[in-house]
Amino acid sequence: MRNTATHTISTGTTTGRSYGNLAGTAATALAPVVWGTTYIITTEFLPPGHPLFAGLLRSLPAGLIALAFTRTLPRGAWWWKAAALGVLNIGLFFPFLFTAAERLPGGVAATLGAAQPIIVAALAVMVLHERPSPRRFVWGAVGVAGVGLVVIGPAAAFDAVGIGAGLAGAVVMALGVTLTKRWGRPAGVSPTAFAGWQLTSGGLFLVPVTFLVEGPPPAIDGTAAIGYLWLGLVGGLLAYVLWFRGVTALPVTSVAVLGLISPMVAALLGALLLGQTLGPIQLLGFALALASIVAGQLPPRTSTRRRLGVRAASEQHTAA
């Protein structure tokens, strides 16, 4: 296997400037856009009753393909770091996600998942030692409210286990994203290899869970094969390469709020392809969620003022 360094790339201002632009944000946003297709693919293409098997096929084959393509394995401490990130971002997240999806209406489950930006904002203070930002929490709450208006209907039902699973899924994914930002990406390791480590470790974690809970895999016809290929190659390999590249290069709270795109895409596809109706309340929710996403990409005003103050002080010192 190709040798790789064991130290991580700095996640400071240099990396942010090199990738923190419109193109980088747009590329990262493609991941939740693709994940927004998961609901319609699952309901219209896949055999029912096997959500964990779908999660397994979404992760393990994609991870093995990435490893075969890059021929790069972790070294040193990155063996356990990659395993931890894979379990959080993939292995634990999928069971929680599918449990919430099975026990709750899709809108309720999506709204619980939309709480992730608020959790990330809190973890950024505790894990990354960033200064608390009321602005992030306010816009995170606006995003949750917007998604709720889009996807929760009047017949929404609530289940304690489902709500617990939905919140647990948001927490483990938020922790995975935050730790990915803290540890960065090893020097010389491509985003494809980095995603492959996590997809493989998360998929291996899911193997015993899937067969213990669901038993033998279902019969796969042509339609299901197309669905699994989409989930694995596009929703797994491509989406997670873009996502983890964005997490290591962009501000972590900016990346987290992009996750609000996923339930919005799911609602749009439901309206366009399944005849579901979007009324004035849903359109208001779209506006609020979009405002939260845009606000999450803007730099804090305090940071701008601080930079201007440092620049002015430097100019005065030079002039003196």
C-alpha positions as CSV (number, residue, x, y, z in Angstrom):
1,M,0.0,0.0,0.0
2,R,1.1,3.5,-0.6
3,N,2.7,5.2,2.4
4,T,1.0,8.2,3.9
5,A,2.0,10.6,6.6
6,T,0.3,10.2,10.0
7,H,0.0,13.9,10.9
8,T,-3.0,15.9,9.9
9,I,-3.5,18.9,7.8
10,S,-4.1,22.1,9.7
11,T,-7.8,23.1,9.7
12,G,-7.0,26.7,10.3
13,T,-7.3,29.8,8.2
14,T,-5.1,28.7,5.3
15,T,-7.2,25.7,4.5
16,G,-10.4,27.7,4.9
17,R,-9.2,30.3,2.5
18,S,-8.1,27.7,-0.1
19,Y,-11.5,26.0,-0.2
20,G,-13.9,28.3,1.6
21,N,-15.4,29.8,-1.6
22,L,-18.6,29.4,-3.6
23,A,-17.4,26.5,-5.6
24,G,-16.3,24.5,-2.5
25,T,-19.6,25.2,-0.7
26,A,-21.6,24.2,-3.8
27,A,-19.6,21.0,-4.2
28,T,-20.3,20.1,-0.5
29,A,-24.0,21.0,-0.9
30,L,-24.3,18.3,-3.6
31,A,-24.0,15.7,-0.8
32,P,-27.2,16.6,1.0
33,V,-28.9,17.1,-2.4
34,V,-28.1,13.5,-3.2
35,W,-29.1,12.3,0.2
36,G,-32.5,14.0,-0.3
37,T,-33.2,11.3,-3.0
38,T,-32.9,8.5,-0.4
39,Y,-36.5,8.5,0.7
40,I,-38.0,8.2,-2.8
41,I,-35.4,5.7,-3.9
42,T,-36.2,3.6,-0.8
43,T,-39.9,3.7,-1.1
44,E,-40.1,3.3,-4.9
45,F,-37.2,1.1,-5.8
46,L,-36.2,-1.1,-2.8
47,P,-37.9,-4.1,-1.2
48,P,-39.6,-3.0,2.1
49,G,-38.6,-4.1,5.5
50,H,-34.8,-4.1,5.0
51,P,-33.6,-0.5,5.8
52,L,-30.4,-1.7,7.5
53,F,-29.5,-3.8,4.5
54,A,-29.9,-0.7,2.3
55,G,-27.5,1.2,4.7
56,L,-25.0,-1.7,4.5
57,L,-25.0,-1.6,0.7
58,R,-24.8,2.1,0.8
59,S,-21.6,2.1,2.8
60,L,-19.4,-1.1,2.6
61,P,-19.2,-1.6,-1.2
62,A,-18.5,2.1,-1.7
63,G,-15.8,2.0,0.9
64,L,-14.1,-1.0,-0.6
65,I,-14.2,0.5,-4.1
66,A,-12.6,3.7,-2.7
67,L,-9.8,1.6,-0.9
68,A,-9.2,-0.4,-4.1
69,F,-9.0,2.7,-6.2
70,T,-6.7,4.8,-3.9
71,R,-4.7,1.8,-2.4
72,T,-4.2,3.9,0.8
73,L,-4.7,2.5,4.3
74,P,-4.6,4.3,7.6
75,R,-1.4,4.4,9.5
76,G,-0.6,4.8,13.2
77,A,-3.4,6.5,15.2
78,W,-5.5,6.9,12.1
79,W,-6.6,3.3,12.4
80,W,-8.6,4.0,15.5
81,K,-9.6,7.5,14.4
82,A,-10.9,6.3,11.0
83,A,-12.8,3.5,12.8
84,A,-14.3,6.0,15.3
85,L,-15.4,8.4,12.6
86,G,-16.8,5.6,10.5
87,V,-18.9,4.2,13.4
88,L,-20.2,7.7,14.2
89,N,-20.9,9.0,10.7
90,I,-22.0,5.7,9.2
91,G,-22.3,2.7,11.5
92,L,-24.4,4.3,14.3
93,F,-26.1,7.0,12.3
94,F,-27.8,4.6,9.8
95,P,-29.5,2.4,12.5
96,F,-30.7,5.5,14.4
97,L,-31.9,7.1,11.1
98,F,-33.8,4.0,9.9
99,T,-35.3,3.4,13.3
100,A,-36.7,6.9,13.4
101,A,-37.9,6.6,9.8
102,E,-39.8,3.4,10.6
103,R,-41.4,4.6,13.8
104,L,-42.1,8.2,12.9
105,P,-43.7,10.0,9.9
106,G,-40.9,11.1,7.5
107,G,-41.5,14.8,8.3
108,V,-41.0,14.3,12.1
109,A,-37.8,12.3,11.5
110,A,-36.5,14.9,9.1
111,T,-37.1,17.7,11.6
112,L,-35.3,15.9,14.3
113,G,-32.3,15.4,12.0
114,A,-32.5,19.1,11.1
115,A,-31.4,19.8,14.7
116,Q,-27.9,18.8,13.8
117,P,-26.6,22.4,13.1
118,I,-27.6,23.5,16.6
119,I,-25.8,20.5,18.1
120,V,-22.8,21.2,16.0
121,A,-22.7,24.8,17.2
122,A,-22.7,23.5,20.8
123,L,-20.0,20.9,20.1
124,A,-17.9,23.5,18.3
125,V,-17.7,25.4,21.6
126,M,-16.9,22.3,23.7
127,V,-14.7,20.3,21.3
128,L,-13.2,22.9,19.0
129,H,-13.0,25.6,21.6
130,E,-14.7,28.2,19.4
131,R,-16.3,31.2,20.9
132,P,-20.1,30.8,21.5
133,S,-22.1,32.4,18.8
134,P,-25.8,33.2,19.5
135,R,-26.2,33.9,15.8
136,R,-25.4,30.2,15.0
137,F,-28.0,29.0,17.5
138,V,-30.7,31.4,16.3
139,W,-30.2,30.6,12.6
140,G,-30.1,26.9,13.5
141,A,-33.4,27.2,15.2
142,V,-34.8,29.0,12.2
143,G,-33.6,26.2,10.0
144,V,-35.3,23.5,12.2
145,A,-38.6,25.6,12.1
146,G,-38.4,25.9,8.4
147,V,-37.9,22.2,7.8
148,G,-40.7,21.5,10.2
149,L,-43.1,23.6,8.3
150,V,-42.1,22.0,5.0
151,V,-42.4,18.3,6.0
152,I,-44.6,18.0,9.1
153,G,-48.3,17.5,8.2
154,P,-51.4,17.8,10.4
155,A,-51.5,14.0,10.8
156,A,-48.0,13.7,12.3
157,A,-47.7,11.1,15.1
158,F,-45.1,10.9,17.8
159,D,-43.4,7.8,19.2
160,A,-41.0,8.0,22.2
161,V,-38.5,5.4,20.8
162,G,-38.6,7.0,17.3
163,I,-38.0,10.5,18.7
164,G,-35.1,9.1,20.9
165,A,-33.6,7.4,17.8
166,G,-34.0,10.6,15.7
167,L,-32.3,12.8,18.3
168,A,-29.6,10.2,18.9
169,G,-28.9,10.1,15.1
170,A,-28.5,13.9,15.0
171,V,-26.1,13.8,18.0
172,V,-23.8,11.0,16.7
173,M,-23.7,12.6,13.2
174,A,-23.0,16.0,14.7
175,L,-20.2,14.5,16.9
176,G,-18.8,12.7,13.9
177,V,-18.7,15.9,11.8
178,T,-17.1,17.9,14.7
179,L,-14.4,15.2,15.3
180,T,-13.7,15.1,11.6
181,K,-13.1,18.8,11.7
182,R,-10.9,18.6,14.8
183,W,-8.7,15.8,13.5
184,G,-8.6,17.0,9.9
185,R,-7.4,14.7,7.1
186,P,-3.9,13.1,7.1
187,A,-1.4,14.8,4.9
188,G,-1.1,13.2,1.5
189,V,-4.4,11.3,1.8
190,S,-7.0,12.2,-0.8
191,P,-10.7,12.9,0.0
192,T,-11.6,9.6,-1.7
193,A,-9.3,7.6,0.5
194,F,-10.5,9.4,3.6
195,A,-14.2,8.7,2.7
196,G,-13.3,5.1,1.9
197,W,-11.8,4.6,5.4
198,Q,-15.0,5.7,7.1
199,L,-17.4,4.0,4.7
200,T,-15.6,0.7,5.1
201,S,-15.3,0.9,8.9
202,G,-19.0,2.0,9.2
203,G,-20.1,-0.8,6.8
204,L,-18.1,-3.5,8.7
205,F,-19.8,-2.3,11.9
206,L,-23.2,-2.7,10.2
207,V,-22.6,-6.2,8.9
208,P,-23.5,-8.0,12.2
209,V,-26.1,-5.5,13.2
210,T,-27.9,-5.9,9.8
211,F,-28.0,-9.7,9.9
212,L,-28.9,-9.9,13.5
213,V,-31.8,-7.5,13.2
214,E,-33.1,-8.3,9.6
215,G,-31.9,-11.8,8.9
216,P,-31.1,-12.9,5.4
217,P,-31.0,-10.3,2.6
218,P,-34.0,-9.7,0.4
219,A,-34.4,-10.9,-3.2
220,I,-33.0,-8.2,-5.5
221,D,-34.7,-7.6,-8.9
222,G,-33.7,-5.2,-11.6
223,T,-35.4,-2.2,-10.0
224,A,-33.9,-2.8,-6.6
225,A,-30.5,-3.3,-8.2
226,I,-30.8,0.2,-9.7
227,G,-31.8,1.6,-6.4
228,Y,-28.9,0.0,-4.5
229,L,-26.4,1.1,-7.1
230,W,-27.7,4.7,-6.8
231,L,-27.5,4.6,-3.0
232,G,-24.0,3.0,-3.0
233,L,-22.2,4.8,-5.9
234,V,-23.9,8.2,-5.8
235,G,-25.4,8.4,-2.3
236,G,-22.4,6.7,-0.7
237,L,-19.1,7.0,-2.6
238,L,-19.6,10.3,-4.4
239,A,-21.7,12.1,-1.7
240,Y,-19.4,11.2,1.2
241,V,-16.2,12.2,-0.7
242,L,-17.7,15.6,-1.3
243,W,-19.0,15.8,2.3
244,F,-15.8,14.9,4.1
245,R,-13.8,17.1,1.8
246,G,-16.1,20.0,2.8
247,V,-16.0,19.1,6.5
248,T,-12.2,19.3,6.6
249,A,-12.0,22.5,4.6
250,L,-15.0,24.7,5.4
251,P,-16.2,26.0,8.8
252,V,-17.9,23.1,10.6
253,T,-21.0,25.1,11.4
254,S,-21.4,26.2,7.7
255,V,-21.2,22.6,6.6
256,A,-23.7,21.3,9.2
257,V,-26.4,23.8,8.1
258,L,-26.1,22.5,4.6
259,G,-27.7,19.3,5.9
260,L,-31.0,21.2,5.8
261,I,-31.0,20.8,2.1
262,S,-31.7,17.1,2.3
263,P,-35.3,17.1,3.7
264,M,-36.1,20.0,1.4
265,V,-35.0,18.0,-1.7
266,A,-37.1,15.1,-0.4
267,A,-40.1,17.3,-0.1
268,L,-39.6,18.7,-3.6
269,L,-39.2,15.2,-5.1
270,G,-42.4,14.1,-3.3
271,A,-44.3,17.1,-4.9
272,L,-42.9,16.6,-8.4
273,L,-42.9,12.8,-8.6
274,L,-45.5,11.6,-6.1
275,G,-48.1,14.3,-6.4
276,Q,-47.7,15.6,-2.8
277,T,-48.9,19.1,-2.3
278,L,-46.8,22.1,-1.2
279,G,-49.1,24.8,0.2
280,P,-48.3,28.3,1.5
281,I,-47.1,27.0,4.9
282,Q,-44.6,24.7,3.1
283,L,-43.4,27.5,0.9
284,L,-42.8,29.6,4.0
285,G,-40.8,26.8,5.5
286,F,-38.7,26.6,2.4
287,A,-38.0,30.3,2.7
288,L,-37.0,30.0,6.3
289,A,-34.7,27.0,5.7
290,L,-33.1,28.7,2.7
291,A,-32.4,31.8,4.8
292,S,-30.8,29.7,7.5
293,I,-28.6,27.9,4.9
294,V,-27.5,31.2,3.4
295,A,-26.9,32.8,6.8
296,G,-24.8,29.8,7.8
297,Q,-22.3,30.5,5.0
298,L,-21.8,34.1,5.9
299,P,-18.8,35.0,8.1
300,P,-19.6,36.3,11.5
301,R,-19.5,40.1,11.7
302,T,-17.3,40.1,14.8
303,S,-14.7,38.2,12.9
304,T,-14.7,40.8,10.1
305,R,-14.5,43.7,12.6
306,R,-11.6,42.0,14.4
307,R,-9.7,41.5,11.1
308,L,-10.2,45.2,10.2
309,G,-9.1,46.2,13.7
310,V,-5.9,44.1,13.5
311,R,-5.2,45.4,10.0
312,A,-5.7,49.1,11.1
313,A,-3.4,48.5,14.1
314,S,-0.8,46.9,11.9
315,E,-0.9,49.9,9.5
316,Q,-0.6,52.4,12.3
317,H,2.4,50.4,13.7
318,T,4.0,50.4,10.2
319,A,3.5,54.1,9.8
320,A,5.0,54.9,13.2
